[in-house]
Amino acid sequence: MNLALMVLLPFLGAVLPPLAERLRASRTVLALTAAALPLLALVWLWWPAQRVLSGGIVQFSRPWMPSLGLDLAFRLDGLSLLFAVLVLGIGLLVVVYARYYLSANEKAGRFYAFLLLFMGAMLGLVTSDNLILLVLFWELTSLSSFLLIGFWSHQSAARKGARMSLAVTGMGGLALLAGVLLLGQVAGSYSLGEVLAAGDRIRANALYPLILVLVLLGVFTKSAQFPFHFWLPHAMAAPTPVSAYLHSATMVKAGVFLLARFYPALSGTDLWFYLVTGAGLATLLWGAAVALFQHDLKGLLAYSTISHLGLITMLFGLNSPLAAVAAVFHIINHATFKASLFMAAGIIDHETGTRDMRRINGLWRYMPYTAVLAMVATAAMAGVPLLNGFLSKEMFFAEALEAGAVSPLSWLLPVGATLGGVFSVAYSARFIHDVFFNGEPVNLPKFPPHEPPRYMKVPVEILVALCVAVGVFPGFTVSALLAVAGTATLGGTLPEYTLSIWHGFNLPLLMSFVALAGGVLIYSQRRRLFAAYERLPAMDANLIFEGRVQALVRLAAALSERLRNGSLQSYAAWLLGVVALMLLVYLTPALLTDSGAMLPLDGAAALGGLILIVAALITAFLHRHRMTAIMSVSVVGLVVSLIFVRFSAPDLALTQLSVEVVTMLLLMLAMYFLPVRTRVESGALRVGRDVLLAVVIGGGVGVMAFAMMTSGFDSISPFFLENAKPGGGGTNVVNVILVDFRGFDTFGEITVLGIAGLGIYALLRDLELDSAATDSMGRPWARDAHPLVLVTISRPLLPLALLVSVYIFLRGHNLPGGGFIAGLITSVALLLQYVASGVEWVHRRMPGDYHPLVAVGLLLAGITGLASWMFGYPFLTSTFDHIHWPLVGEFELASAMLFDTGVFFTVVGATLLMLANLGKLSLLDDKRRAG
């Protein structure tokens, strides 16, 4: 079974709802479209799940970037199976629920697309078998949750909540990335299986404390652990289906998943115990206490989520195998009752128009069926017997007692656990009493409230039924899944435990009764407690966070005002000054420590160097004379090309010449809108500064280049010379490197080129510029914008240049040439037609829109890379063979030609997007002057 395809299905599904919405599909069809591929993924999961439940592990791996330790590797063991079931199962229920929650004027297609992107990111995270791939999906969960939390972007609270969540979890993600990189270095691999097996070596390493702190920063920020808990309540600005999904199966569960996943490698030390248990206990108590005083229904549930996440984290921190199993069990139970509670809260909000518990009283009379569902789920959250929450809380109390008996915190752990249980019962009692009883509704926006549509309750019914089924029949419903998930978490043998409703009269049962009685007692004194809470200083985390953000903005603005004076020259001076400092302090001494033999100097080399120096000096001293400076710069480019020829680099020489021609045309088109000469504006002090910077930078770079070229080094050239023909099928080593050995770099470069072309096109599209009416001598420009001589010469050159381009392209794999050079030659040939005959003349004979060329080029190059995956090879691995045709004879056919074709189209499209649209400005200017 291909796990990669299962992970890919939600991402593919994310494309369908927006398309269906464009076709004006009904809301039901949109929901069915959104559910289709995730449902297929859940069904697909059935077959590998049987193997995992039998004790096996299903893996999939394809090389991606082996040199960086990054493989496209996925792993389905007990832990990832558990989370995959939660992600896909609850995700499908949320999709069904959202069908009835979202109003008719909501952009449901976009909502489902974001939701499925979130689902795919979380599914990829829990099944990743490579640490770097895991971090990639980790960051994708932050980005997708940002989109969902800020879905109602017209609301300030949604925008601020989304920004806060992204900032906090993003910073944690950077820490996690650093920890993962160190973890891979210590373990000697980024493969998850090898890292988990290297636990003893990791814990014994001197970097273990740093690794642990960095990883825990990622965990604590994502799972809202104290002191990073403040972002989660503000994420409640998201639509309720998002809240239900985020709190039960995704996002915040990613942190505790990582604790479970890295448990065999990082747990078992005192540092782990104190950091993880301490953070978990503080979060448990803080979240439970604050939840009681929330008036917003979703706010109460948000803080209860923080508290339960603290409970799970505390269990993982106890360094006990049975505590880790209890943590996994509570992950399951919390997912079911918390998802159902958020959905019930959404139904109440949907039918009453408010979530204020001071107004939504007495709903039992109006919504009895919803009330029963919500009360059962709330009882499960409180840990009432015969419900799933009771079983895992009993295990939690037992493990807190066990850990307290062997740790210096002998009294704190069980007391803290009991106190957390007391507040859990108290806020659960408030949820039930204040919402469904406690008098009559007060000034509801929608009155009278009534039961929601039938199928809106189905997801809640399924989840509540699971709460009851697991609570009454744990051995029949959840024991097999818990066993394999616990085994994968521990990385070894499961401890003995029983999932039974009754364990006799013992201390954990007594703690449960104390929690129930204490919670009811605290709730009975709620008025006094609320009055005391109101007297506490108000602390709005959103205001504090926004204040810190605005302080940073003000600091940045102050620094900008100090440095920003509107002078490009000053900005360049600051930049070059820093570079000069680095050259003087750090680099030059290190590079002058070794020197070797130099090539002999002959007359041709001396002449070329002299011409290069003179041309550069002319450019510098006569830069105010635009045309003279352009001509001298072109001489510099020509001499550089000749240097490449001198050192047997014809490919580089051809590329340099082509780029030089394109650059000169670009400069000439741009200079059309600039004065022919500029006046002197710099004083003596500024000129002195510039001369000093030029000497330091030029001298420093020269010394660096000299030191590098004369120092000893091990060349990688022999490898490419030996493997170009057998490995890449070409004798032109440079081209084989570009399209095969370093094909991924080339693909990135043409992507950047395409983006640059599109960006410049966007900047120039609506730009209007005025050129000078006369030349430097005061003479008006010629009326004929397209001289007959230039037109007559340029048109026959087009087919000739295109023929040369095809020739250069076809010979590129074995002789100097290739797609990049051929693309530049074609671009110059077409651009010459614009210059000679005008934009309108060219567009009458060929399309003027070059966007499709860029898209086709990138698509061809990407397809070439993806095709290698189908045959089990790394991305962009090329292949070749020799084919014999009658009459033609034998010739070589290489897949790199398709990649090179993509390079060709991208270069032509991007270059013409830039230069042809710059030429349009001159055409518009000509028309304005003629008019």
JOBELNOR-V122391 format. One record per pair of residues at least 12 apart in sequence whose C-alpha atoms are under 6 Angstrom apart, sorted by the first residue. I is the first residue (numbers start at 1). J is the second residue. D is the distance in whole Angstrom. If there is no record, write none. Layout:
# JOBELNOR-V122391
[[I,J,D] [I,J,D]]
This chain:
# JOBELNOR-V122391
[[6,41,5] [7,124,6] [9,37,6] [10,38,5] [10,116,5] [10,120,5] [11,117,6] [11,120,6] [13,37,5] [14,113,4] [14,116,5] [17,30,6] [17,34,6] [17,109,5] [18,109,4] [18,110,6] [21,109,6] [31,99,6] [52,77,6] [57,76,6] [57,77,5] [58,75,6] [58,76,5] [59,74,6] [59,75,5] [60,73,6] [60,74,5] [61,73,4] [63,874,5] [64,874,5] [64,875,6] [69,190,6] [73,129,5] [73,130,6] [74,127,5] [74,128,5] [74,129,5] [75,127,5] [75,128,6] [75,129,5] [76,127,6] [78,484,4] [78,485,4] [78,488,5] [79,485,4] [79,488,6] [80,126,5] [80,127,5] [84,123,6] [86,249,6] [87,249,5] [93,459,5] [94,241,6] [97,456,5] [98,241,6] [100,456,6] [118,141,6] [118,144,5] [121,137,5] [121,140,6] [121,141,5] [124,137,6] [125,137,5] [129,192,5] [130,190,6] [130,191,5] [130,192,5] [131,190,5] [146,162,5] [146,166,6] [149,162,5] [149,235,6] [149,238,4] [150,162,5] [157,237,6] [158,237,5] [161,234,5] [161,235,5] [165,231,6] [169,221,5] [169,222,5] [172,217,5] [172,218,4] [172,221,6] [173,218,5] [175,214,5] [175,218,6] [176,214,6] [176,215,5] [176,218,5] [179,211,5] [179,214,5] [179,215,5] [196,264,6] [196,265,5] [199,265,4] [219,255,4] [222,252,6] [222,255,5] [223,252,4] [223,255,5] [225,283,6] [226,279,6] [226,283,5] [233,302,5] [240,346,6] [244,339,5] [244,342,5] [248,335,4] [248,338,6] [248,339,5] [249,335,6] [260,489,5] [261,489,6] [264,490,6] [264,491,6] [268,319,5] [273,317,5] [273,318,6] [276,317,5] [277,314,4] [277,317,4] [280,310,4] [280,311,6] [280,313,5] [280,314,4] [281,314,6] [283,307,6] [283,310,5] [284,307,4] [284,310,4] [284,311,6] [285,420,5] [287,303,5] [287,304,6] [287,306,5] [287,307,4] [288,304,6] [288,307,5] [288,423,5] [288,424,6] [289,423,6] [291,303,5] [291,304,6] [292,427,5] [295,356,6] [295,357,5] [296,355,5] [296,356,5] [297,355,5] [312,327,5] [315,327,6] [323,399,6] [325,486,5] [326,395,6] [330,392,5] [333,388,6] [333,389,6] [336,463,5] [337,377,5] [340,460,5] [340,463,6] [344,374,6] [351,449,5] [352,446,5] [352,449,5] [353,445,5] [353,446,6] [359,441,5] [359,442,5] [360,435,5] [360,441,5] [361,434,6] [361,435,5] [361,436,6] [361,437,6] [361,438,6] [361,439,6] [361,440,5] [361,441,5] [362,436,5] [362,437,4] [362,438,6] [362,439,5] [362,440,5] [362,441,6] [363,436,4] [364,436,5] [366,450,6] [367,450,6] [367,451,5] [377,464,6] [378,428,6] [382,424,6] [382,425,5] [382,428,6] [386,471,5] [386,472,5] [387,467,6] [387,468,5] [387,471,4] [388,467,5] [388,470,5] [388,471,4] [394,508,6] [397,508,5] [398,508,5] [400,413,6] [400,414,5] [401,414,5] [421,515,5] [422,515,4] [422,518,5] [422,519,4] [423,519,6] [425,516,6] [425,519,5] [426,519,4] [426,520,6] [426,523,5] [474,499,6] [580,697,6] [591,707,6] [592,707,6] [594,711,6] [595,710,5] [595,711,5] [596,710,5] [596,711,5] [612,636,5] [615,632,5] [619,632,6] [624,677,5] [624,678,5] [625,677,5] [626,676,6] [641,653,5] [641,656,6] [651,816,5] [655,821,6] [658,824,6] [673,771,4] [676,776,6] [730,813,5] [730,814,5] [731,814,4] [732,813,6] [732,814,4] [732,815,5] [735,813,6] [739,896,6] [740,878,6] [754,854,6] [754,910,5] [757,910,5] [757,913,6] [757,914,5] [760,914,6] [761,913,6] [761,914,6] [786,836,5] [786,837,6] [790,836,6] [791,836,5] [791,837,6] [798,829,6] [802,826,6] [805,822,5] [805,825,6] [808,822,6] [809,822,5] [819,900,5] [819,903,6] [819,904,5] [820,904,6] [823,904,5] [823,907,5] [823,908,5] [827,908,5] [850,909,5] [853,905,5] [853,909,5] [854,906,4] [854,909,5] [857,902,4] [857,903,6] [857,905,5] [857,906,5] [858,902,6] [860,902,5] [861,899,5] [861,902,5] [864,899,6] [878,895,6] [878,896,6] [879,894,6] [879,895,6] [880,893,6] [880,894,4] [881,893,6]]
